[in-house]
Amino acid sequence: MASGLLLVGILLRANFGIFQRVLLPASVIGGFLGLFLGPNGLGVLPFSDFLSKYPGVLIALVYAGLPLSSVMVSLSTMVKRSIDLWAYSSIAILVQWCGGLMLSLLMLNLWWPDLHPGFGTVLPAGFVGGHGTATAIGASFSNLGWDEATSLAMMSATVGILGSITGGIFWIKWGSENGATGFLGRFADLPDEMVTGLLNQNQRMPAGHVTIAANALDTLAFHLSLIFFIFLIAYQLSELWDIAFSGFKLPLFCLAFVCGLLVRLLLSRVKVMRYVDQNTVGHLSGSFTDFLIVFGISSIYFPTVMKYAPQLTALFVVGFLLSSLTFRIIGPKVLHSNWFEKAIFTWGWITGVMAMGIALLRIVDPNNKSRVLDSFALAYLFIVPLEIGLITIAPQLLAEGYALALAVGTGLLAIFLFALFAFIKPNVD
């Protein structure tokens, strides 16, 4: 069904200006068709009950293949390349936590005195965290007596995804018109193949090279086997990690990236890496990404939260405003090389989900020349403690009356990181 949606998506993109004007990828078009026709919409498409689980598997497959499709650099170079993205992403997270709590405490509580002190966390829980974090924070608050938290956070995650793609397209248009994009020209001057998504005969290029003799093993089977094997190792390590550290969950895609690096080192040591074609692995990862986006959008769930419509509206407006200020003002100062590509990817996942970030990145950097995904995989290993820490301790702190302290603390930390990377400017290029 997802394959059918992708085919319909490319058909619509190739023939209708409304999709071409905003450069919507076929995967995004197919995803919204899946949302409309799937179990969360009209119910025409009988998707599996595990629909919402597929994106988590596919993102791990994407990251499992990244080390095999990238030019390897030293660890120190990787750290230098990713530290500014870590700082920017951390600032974006902290700004949402601080902004949401401050709005709730200093304004919304004046008009609605009975509003729960944790209402401000609905913003980062949904925008930064997505539906998974929304569920986690909702369960924590439910254990503390606030049963409405899950529905509110889920609504936040849904609105964040919708704003992620529309706001992202706006910023891409702005970036292309103002010369901020590194791999995309002026939006109005895009060639036909970029608009329709179809390449003419003289524009086509090989997808990869055959490195294995067909009478031994098909070359696609060889490269797929490598990726799936790396995923298997990462999955087993994830299961062991959950047993050993049940209170600290490490994302599967991070483990997949690390396992991919280790497998690449092993393949290089035994002289097998020369038979791995980087273009072939890159296209396989791109295919996983397209399916990921379809499943990610199709699995959105719309809860009914009309009781809090005015408060949520105010929260979402402030959330997008803060995210826009972070993108436009903090991005160019904190990020260094390829700042726009890094910022647009971050916009996608701090307002929606990682699938949205990848979708936006593929518009401005379809061939991953900026290596943003590589940098983010390493940076996210150090973002996880911040995210998990806030998700874990925030509900308890808020229940005990430390809402203002949490808001001030996150705000001060964001200011510190901004000052460090915007004015001291460590050498990260």
Secondary structure, DSSP 8 states (H G I E B T S, - for coil): -HHHHHHHHHHHHHH-HHHHTTT--HHHHHHHHHHHHSTTTT--S---TTGGGHHHHHHHHHHHHHHHHS----HHHHHHHHHHHHHHHHHHHHHHHHHHHHHIIIIIHHH-TTS-TTGGGHHHHHTTTHHHHHHHHHHHHHHTT-TTHHHHHHHHHHHHHHHHHHHHHHHHHHHHHTT--SS---GGG--HHHHH----GGG---S----S-TTT--HHHHHHHHHHHHHHHHHHHHHHHHHH-TTS---HHHHHHHHHHHHHHHHHHTT-GGG--HHHHHHHHHHHHHHHHHHHHHT------GGGHHHHHHHHHHHHHHHHHIIIIIHHHH--TTHHHHHHHHHHHHHS-HHHHHHHHHHH-TT-TT-HHHHHHHHHHHHHHHHHHHHHHHHHHHHTT-HHHHHHHHHHHHHHHHHIIIII-----
